[in-house]
């Protein structure tokens, strides 16, 4: 049985990632090791599984049939392992998680590091990136994403399972020194008379949005000469008195408590968006994943209040 199964995970990874190099990165192997494993598998089966050139690879007809059966076999093995794990309390094995850079570093990583400390058999691998990863192609077990209502059900199209872990609320804030010099805005109309420190990426400024009267959010962004693509840099600039900022409560909570930033527009509804977990659907959820989701749902700060 061991000989029958040998190499099929490497073969499947090579097909799913599109190259031996990408499969090697996913599996933590060398490209040469992947190539040799696939070659041994082909020799054992007596058929060519892949057409390979220096620039591309494609499944042969035999390879396509074998790949379909291999994926089903691996899924059954994973389901069997998850079923056995469900009777245990100890999480074991590798858990690879993709998280947004700042939110991941400040909020998610401490929770998952605490989980790993409680489960010595758990190997935690967190990748920090603001790009939307492909969980299957990039080899992740779990991704954390922040999304507004406009994003809908994130897993519906991709065939992923999703769970809402918490809510985040945006708020306008400024340093006491800035307010002393420029006055305190009392309404959205007042924002036009102030300076803002805004988030921008690829030359496009993110509008400040406020959900009024159950309608689509209203944009009200103050004029700004300072545009950053890092929320913490925006918070630092606002704290230094350079203007108003529109930031999530979890990021500014400690600064508000310390008195270095002041929340504004208390009577104006604030935009709320959700933190989602996404993971590939499977018949049985691995224990390590279930424990990670529960830890995050319990451990992430509420995010909606200061």
Beta strands, then each sheet from edge to edge (+ up, - down):
strand 1: 50-52
strand 2: 57-59
strand 3: 93-99
strand 4: 122-128
strand 5: 142-147
strand 6: 160-174
strand 7: 195-201
strand 8: 204-205
strand 9: 209-210
strand 10: 218-219
strand 11: 223-228
strand 12: 245-248
strand 13: 262-263
strand 14: 272-280
sheet 1: 1+ 2-
sheet 2: 4+ 3+ 5+ 14- 6+ 12-
sheet 3: 4+ 3+ 5+ 14- 6+ 13-
sheet 4: 8+ 7- 11-
sheet 5: 9+ 10-
end
